[in-house]
Amino acid sequence: MDIATGLGLLAGACVLVTLILMGGDLRMFVDAHAAIVIFGGSFAATLIRFPLTSIFHGLPLGARFAFTMRRIGQRELVDQIANLAEIARKQGPLGLEKVEVEDSFLAKGIRFVADGYDADFIRDNLERDRDNFLTHLDEGQKIYRAVGDCAPAFGMVGTLIGMVQMFANMTDPSKLGPYMAVALLATFYGAALANLLCLPIADKLHLKLVDEEINRTLIIDGILMIRESKSPTLVREMLLAYLPEKHRHAEVDEEVETAPA
């Protein structure tokens, strides 16, 4: 669970609800016309931008990965792959069959090595899997960004519609207030939907896309080195290049501290 996403949405909702309750009640901010303009208009515009299959696949995928996070970081991946290389060196590829791995992508690569597939097959299969996953994740962030771009624009559309209706009924003072409320709530709905939900989720998905690309490329390189029976020390040193500079130094410092005197 990505706690930051949940906390951010909860904090934003609390801020809005608190401000609303300080000057009235929630019923004042509920309007069907404004909701239809924002949600219906944004969804319609997104349908025009993307194929229907991409929307129904990208929206749930994006929502799932916006609220989840990789359980194993890059540092842990390097350590785990180095340990797997040690097992493969001592027990052979078949020794990897008994190892339980939490990361499904890494587990798939280990299974390929244990089953004796050649390096070209392993590389092609894992790279295709990685690229397909990143493509779907990119679709998700683009869809959320598209909705975030459309929502404020349709909020303005709703505002203009409400103002036209208000000016068209200037002779009836009882209708001025409701039409003005529709006009303002449409802008409010659009701004809240875009800036509290869609655009932050799109940015979070973009960061996760970059992180997953690095992690999965790291795994592919590690699996191929295990397939080629590289030494665990060489595997670790090669994979440390994927870590940020400060983490590489931390790794070296730990090795020096644990080395026998």
WONORJO-V196582 format. One record per backbone hydrogen bond with DSSP energy under -0.5 kcal/mol. NH is the residue of the N-H (numbers start at 0). CO is the residue of the C=O. E is the energy in kcal/mol with one decimal. If there is no record, write none. Layout:
BEGIN
NH,CO,E
NH,CO,E
END
This chain:
BEGIN
1,66,-2.1
2,0,-1.1
5,1,-1.5
6,2,-2.9
7,3,-2.5
8,4,-2.3
9,5,-2.4
10,6,-2.9
11,7,-2.6
12,8,-2.5
13,9,-2.4
14,10,-2.3
15,11,-2.2
16,12,-2.7
17,13,-2.5
18,14,-2.3
19,15,-2.3
20,16,-2.7
21,17,-1.6
22,18,-0.6
22,19,-1.1
27,24,-1.2
28,25,-1.6
29,26,-1.2
30,28,-0.6
34,30,-1.8
35,31,-2.5
36,32,-2.1
37,33,-2.3
38,34,-2.3
39,34,-0.7
39,35,-1.1
40,35,-0.8
40,36,-1.1
41,37,-2.4
42,38,-2.0
43,39,-2.2
44,40,-2.4
45,41,-2.1
46,42,-2.2
47,43,-1.4
48,44,-1.6
49,45,-2.3
54,50,-1.7
55,51,-2.3
56,52,-1.4
57,53,-3.4
58,54,-2.4
60,56,-1.4
61,57,-2.9
62,58,-2.4
63,59,-2.5
64,60,-2.3
65,61,-1.6
66,62,-1.0
72,70,-0.5
76,72,-2.2
77,73,-2.2
78,74,-1.9
79,75,-2.8
80,76,-2.8
81,77,-2.2
82,78,-2.1
83,79,-2.1
84,80,-2.3
85,81,-1.8
86,82,-2.1
87,83,-2.7
88,84,-2.0
89,85,-1.9
90,86,-3.1
91,87,-1.2
94,91,-1.5
95,92,-1.7
96,93,-1.4
97,94,-0.7
98,95,-1.1
100,98,-0.5
106,102,-2.4
107,103,-1.9
108,104,-1.7
109,105,-2.4
110,106,-2.1
111,107,-1.9
112,108,-2.0
113,109,-2.8
114,110,-2.1
115,112,-1.1
116,111,-2.1
121,117,-2.1
122,118,-2.7
123,119,-2.5
124,120,-2.7
125,121,-2.5
126,122,-2.6
127,123,-2.0
128,124,-2.3
129,125,-2.7
130,126,-2.6
131,127,-2.4
132,128,-2.2
133,129,-2.5
134,130,-2.1
135,131,-2.1
136,132,-2.3
137,133,-2.3
138,134,-2.2
139,135,-2.0
140,136,-2.0
141,137,-2.1
142,138,-2.3
143,139,-2.2
144,140,-2.0
145,141,-2.2
146,142,-2.4
147,143,-2.2
148,144,-1.9
149,145,-2.1
150,146,-2.5
151,147,-0.7
152,148,-0.7
153,149,-2.6
154,150,-1.9
155,151,-1.8
156,152,-1.8
157,153,-2.7
158,154,-2.0
159,155,-2.5
160,156,-2.4
161,157,-2.5
162,158,-2.2
163,159,-2.4
164,160,-2.5
165,161,-2.1
166,162,-2.8
167,163,-2.0
168,164,-0.6
168,165,-1.0
169,166,-1.0
171,168,-1.7
172,170,-0.7
174,171,-1.9
175,171,-0.5
175,172,-0.8
176,172,-0.7
178,174,-1.8
179,175,-2.3
180,176,-2.4
181,177,-2.2
182,178,-2.1
183,179,-2.4
184,180,-2.8
185,181,-1.9
186,182,-1.1
187,183,-2.1
188,184,-3.2
189,185,-2.3
190,186,-2.5
191,187,-2.5
192,188,-2.7
193,189,-2.1
194,190,-2.5
195,191,-2.0
196,191,-0.6
196,192,-0.9
197,192,-2.5
198,193,-2.5
200,196,-1.9
201,197,-2.5
202,198,-2.3
203,199,-2.4
204,200,-2.6
205,201,-1.9
206,202,-2.0
207,203,-2.2
208,204,-2.3
209,205,-2.0
210,206,-2.3
211,207,-2.9
212,208,-2.2
213,209,-1.8
214,210,-2.5
215,211,-2.7
216,212,-1.8
217,213,-2.4
218,214,-2.2
219,215,-2.3
220,216,-2.3
221,217,-2.4
222,218,-2.9
223,219,-2.2
224,220,-1.9
225,221,-2.1
226,222,-2.4
227,223,-1.6
228,225,-1.6
229,224,-2.6
234,230,-2.5
235,231,-2.5
236,232,-2.4
237,233,-2.5
238,234,-2.2
239,235,-1.7
240,237,-0.9
241,238,-1.9
242,239,-1.3
246,243,-0.6
247,243,-1.8
248,244,-1.9
249,245,-1.8
250,246,-1.9
251,247,-2.1
252,248,-2.6
253,249,-2.0
254,250,-1.9
255,251,-2.1
256,252,-2.3
257,253,-2.2
258,254,-0.9
END
